Amino acid sequence: MCYFEQTRWSCGYWKWGNFREQCNKEYRTGETCGLKLVYDTSLQHGVCKICDQLTKKDRRVRKMYEDIARWQREGNRRATIEKTQSDIMDIQTQMQELWTNHENKLQSLC
């Protein structure tokens, strides 16, 4: 039951911070008992790193869709369109993994 700082963002994501106080169960200096309790929570305004990455990837995908539409109007860009569509699928897979990790962290206990 050692105490740690906690950081929480407006999106609900959180992470453990620095060690703050040792509990009575652990007698060795500098060691922790393994059970983490919240000493203090600092609220961060804005979104977490994962949400920021998701926003960037979403903007990139939207730009790729706009590029594909423009290339289809122009013609003679079949290989470029196919490559970009493949890239979109890869990025969307990465976005799904990021979102799953984010949601799992939100549902886990502190």
PyMOL commands that set and color helices and strands:
alter all, ss='L'
color gray80, all
select helices_A, chain A and resi 49-74+78-107
alter helices_A, ss='H'
color red, helices_A
select strands_A, chain A and resi 2-9+14-21+36-44
alter strands_A, ss='S'
color yellow, strands_A
deselect
rebuild
show_as cartoon
